[in-house]
Each structure stands twice: as C-alpha cells, then as structure tokens.
Amino acid sequence: MRTQQHPLPSSALGTQRQLNSLHFGPADTGRKVYIQASLHADELPGMLVAHHLRQRLAALEEAGALDAEIVLVPVCNPLGLAQAVQHNPQGRFDLKTGENFNRHYPALKDEIIRRLGASLSADADTNKANIRKAMREALANWKVTTELEGLRRTLLALACDADIVLDLHCDCEAVMHLYTLTPLWPAVEPLARYIGAHATLLATESGDNPFDEACSQTWWQLAEHYGPQQPVPLACVAVTVELRGL
C-alpha cells in the first residue's frame, strides 16, 4: 500500500488540512478503480466499510492478487468531518457557503472539447487516453480559491482517470440502493445484484453536478458530440452507493 497526502488550501491563517489516499496494486496496468467514503461526512457507514476494505485490499495485495490499481479514500471530506454545532455533526453542507459537499463539481465537457478540438481519431482507445490526459490537465489548471474548491479538485483529480468510481454514502433510513447515469445501467446492473440493491435510480442529469456524474457524465456527452467517426467509449462507470441507513 502506498499513501499519498494531498494538502488542501488553507481556510484561515494558521490552519492546514490534507486528504489522504491509499493506493493498492500495480499502477501501470492502465486499469483503475477509485472508491471514496463519506463525502457527506456525517454518513459514517462508508468510513466503516472503507476500514474493512482497506484490510481486505492489503491482504490481496500481499498475495499478489490485484491486477489493477485500487485507490481508496476512507475519509474523503475532512472539512465536513470537522464541523459540529453543539455536539451535532454537520457534514452534509459546508457551513461557510451552505453548499452541499456532493454538488457543484466542474463539468469538463466544454473544456475538453476546447483542448482537443477535432483531434480525436477513429480509434476509441487512443481517444480515451487523450481525453483522460485533457481531464487531468484541465483539473491541474483549475485555479481554486477556497478550501472547498480545493477538496473538489483533489477528489476529482484522483477519480477522473478511473474505470470504476464508487462513492459510498448512506441515507437516514433506507434499504441498499444506488444512483447512476442511465447510459451506464448495463454495466452497473451486476454491481446492483452483487450488493443486493433494492433499487437503482437512473438519470441522464440529476442536477447541480454531484460527484459521480462529474466523473462519468462527460464521457457520454463527448460521445454524442464527436459521433461514431470519432468514437468515445463510456470509460468511467461511476455509482453512488447508498449503504442503507445511519
């Protein structure tokens, strides 16, 4: 396991927070899975799952059983985790701005089209690699001015080149269920069956750019823009996993 530390912009003089990502398996296979927990920081089941998943992944890595890189961020929202009002956790909304921690991620389609123009080819794999490079460059050039923007940029930069993205949440009272984009349902259905999801909620755009849509929506938007002569695969399957209730 390799641990990477990602400093976040300071929210006030004399303060500094960081995000930690855990990396398992080989990083040079071109295959990647990204999993983060508790973007709504008062939804604790995701962090509990990540705690056990970390142990399982470490054992699999030790046994040489991983053939892809798996990036795990067990505590993906240190900002929200630090928020409490009179002993009550307040991890869903940023107290400074009132913004939902799982909204307002950047939509990358227009920036990628600006960067790539008509340079895509008839080879889908080459196009995928070029689009991911453009995504990484666009995020690296995003001039963030707040700690919250820095958190969003860091999380999306870790996830943007992953084949699979799982964002672990929970509800107040709920059965296991998923959110994903409608074009991704054929790829997500096996996951829904594996984890016993009672429902999967589908949309092409749910509004305000939640994290999972920011990761995956760009791909089908680019596919529609470029058309079959310049094929763009649905290269990121992103899912919000609702781990039942609190």
Salt bridges, closest charged atoms under 4 A:
GLU43 OE2 - HIS40 ND1 3.20
GLU43 OE2 - ARG92 NH1 3.41
GLU43 OE1 - HIS169 ND1 3.32
ASP67 OD2 - ARG31 NH1 3.22
GLU69 OE2 - ARG2 NH2 3.64
GLU69 OE2 - HIS23 ND1 2.95
GLU99 OE1 - ARG152 NH2 2.83
ASP110 OD1 - LYS109 NZ 3.83
GLU111 OE2 - ARG114 NH2 2.72
GLU111 OE2 - ARG115 NE 2.84
GLU137 OE1 - ARG115 NH1 3.45
GLU137 OE2 - LYS133 NZ 2.61
GLU147 OE2 - ARG17 NE 2.94
ASP161 OD1 - LYS32 NZ 2.61
ASP161 OD2 - ARG136 NH1 3.21
ASP163 OD1 - ARG132 NH2 3.16
ASP167 OD2 - HIS169 NE2 2.88
GLU189 OE2 - ARG193 NH2 2.82
